[in-house]
Structures are given as structure tokens and as C-alpha cells.
Amino acid sequence: MAKSVPAFINPAILAWARDQARLSPEAAAKAIAISVEKLLAAENGDAQLTFPQFLAAANVYKRAPSLFYLNEPPAGFQPIQDFRKLAEAEPGAFTPDLTAVIRQAQERRDLALELHNDLGEPAAEFTFSATLNDDEEALGERIRSFLDVTATEQQAWRAKAFEHWRAKIEARDVLVFLIPGLPLREMRGAAIAESRLPLILINSKDRTNGRTFTLLHEFCHLAVRASGVSGFGLDERRADAARVEQFCNAVAAAALVPKSWLLNETLVVRKGSEKTWEDDELAALAVRFGVSREVVLRRLLTLGCTSKSFYDSRRPAFQKEYDDLDSKKSTGGPPRHLVVLSQLGRSYAQLVFQGYYDRRLTLRDVSNYLNMQVKSVPAMEQATFGLKG
């Protein structure tokens, strides 16, 4: 006979966890492999789950089993309320995976805040701010100045542009996490505009140059204090969200591709009044700025160097490339510790190791917080601090 869960499990927590995971009773029951009637009865306190069923529920809801024995639901996590979804997505609906991603990021932020305080180095207030009424070109320049990015160093970044822009932003006490395994149709990027250690999430399925634009787009979200989830296409049914997205797109483009720099590029000067662009010309400019061809073409449109009709004619091809990324299969890659370092960021990883050096964390804590086996921690440490093996 299957062992039942002890009677003091809180049925209200069971219902709360399912609701927070954004799962219907039918979807949750199917994932746990029980009937809907059994699940609802357990949530009402009229029945008990067996111990294996309880563990399955905790796994499905992505919650620690110990949480279900609390007297009341934990305070703190609330999904972002103001956000943009892809045009084909159901407005206002977070998928369970996206909900879990945001919750996990906020939990990591909580840990980082705690470590900063324990180490006697409280995270600085994020003071950079803007409004939707600011001039987009001027704000783009102000962002470059705040992050201390010059044209000379940006030209040298080329294929490593995302890593360098990320390092500049992380140096301002912003946490930047790459999110694996989430379809691009659910999230391209997200921003959580906290006063200390604000968060930027980037979908790792996106191409490197696409990640760079999303990174600056989400940074603009932080500047205007507008948390949100970004994908492709504006949600025309929400004028307020559309305005924020359009503004952040324009500012990100201005920061990445400054007006004076682009207009003085030899290739642009030679074009004169011609409005059409070959793909290799766009690619050459994209390499110079470390952005995608679409960002370059959009910037050229903004500055009057191409026509709206030409831009629109090229968009379907760009969109198909993005769509193809979701179906692209992984063909191997770097060692596990380098993948994790890319996902969590050097700034966060260094903070965790500092907690270990200061004896605030155990080696087991480090392996848990960095999501890897204990035996892989030394390799992670070397990569985090750029040490030789």
C-alpha cells in the first residue's frame, strides 16, 4: 500500500503552488499522473496524496517539498504584471515554464542581495533613470556614457559584443541571466526593475547579435522603471505597453548604433540618396556595430537612409531566421561549467565564490547555487576568475 503524505501538509499551499505555477487543475493532474478529482480533493483537505504523488506535485510546481508544510504561502514572488507577449500568444497569460524562470531569477537575486550584505558590500542603488518623454537619441548617448562605452572599444568587440555590453551593465550592479530551454515565442527578454540589483533575462536561444539588442532594450526598461517580458511584435491591444516597447526599441538602437557614427561610415556616405541595401552591405555594417542586420536596417530607416517599403520587404526574411531558431537543435557545445557561467554571468558567479571564501557558504552551497556537481566547482572557479588550469 502506498505511503500517504503526513496529515499536516497544508492543502492551501498545494492549491497556491498550482496557481502560482499557472497550471489548470486538469493540466496539473495530468502532469502528476492523478485524477483531477483527487487533486481538487487534496487541495480542499478532503483527501491525501500518496508520498510519490506529493513529490511529483512538488516537482511539477517546481517547489521544495518542505514549502508545503508552511502555515501560509510565502510572500514575495509575484509575476510581472506589465509585459508584452508575442502577437500569437494569449495576452496576460504566463506559461508555467516562464513563471518558474522569473521566480528562479528573483530567488537568485535574493541570494545575491543577502551575500552582498553578509560581505559588507551592499548592492548600490540603481539610479540611472529616464522617462518616455526623453529624446531617444540623447538617451542612447546617455546610456553609452553611463556604461562607459566608446566607439573605439565597441569596434573591437565584433563577435564578442554581447559579452562586453553585458560586462558593462553587470558592473553597474545589474544581474543579467541567460535563460535556457524556453521557446523564443514565450520570451525573448525580460526586465525586473528593482531598486537594487535589477534583473535582465535573455533567452539563450536567440542569436548573439539578437541578444545584444535585447540586452539594451531591457536596460531601457530598467531606466524607465517598466518591468516586462518582451518577445516579437507589439501587442496592439495595449497602447501603454506598445509605447514602452517602441520607445525601448528606439533607444536600444540609438545606444548600439549612434547616429553620428553610422552616418559617417564610408559605406553609408557612398550610398548617398540610394535607399536599397544589399545583404552583404547590411552584414558589413552589422559587424562594425556588433548588432544584427535588422537592427542596422531599422536604424537606417530611422535616419532616412532607406524607405519603409524596403524595410518591410526585408522583414519576413529576418522573421523567418528568428522563427528557425526555435526549431534549431543543439549540436553539442562547451563544457558544462562554461555553459553555466554564460547563463549566470561572471558577476553573479564571482559573488557566490566570494561568499565561499568568506565562509558564508559551504562547497555544497556553491554547487547548489551554481547548479552543478561539486566536482565541477574548481573548473567553474578557474573560468569565473580567468585563471589558468
Secondary structure, 3 states (H helix, E strand, C coil): CCCECCCCCCHHHHHHHHHHCCCCHHHHHHHHCCCHHHHHHHHCCCCCCEHHHHHHHHHHCCCCHHHHHCCCCCCCCCCCCCCCCCCCCCCCCCCHHHHHHHHHHHHHHHHHHHHHHHCCCCCCECCCCCCCCCCHHHHHHHHHHHHCCCHHHHHHHHHHHHHHHHHHHHCCCCEEEEECCCCCCCCCEEEECCCECCEEEEECCCCHHHHHHHHHHHHHHHHCCCCEEECCCCCCCCHHHHHHHHHHHHHHHHHHCCHHHHHCCHHHHHHCCCCCCCHHHHHHHHHHHCCCHHHHHHHHHHCCCCCHHHHHHHHHHHHHHHHHHHHCCCCCCCCHHHHHHHHHCHHHHHHHHHHHHCCCCCHHHHHHHCCCCHHHHHHHHHHHCCCCC
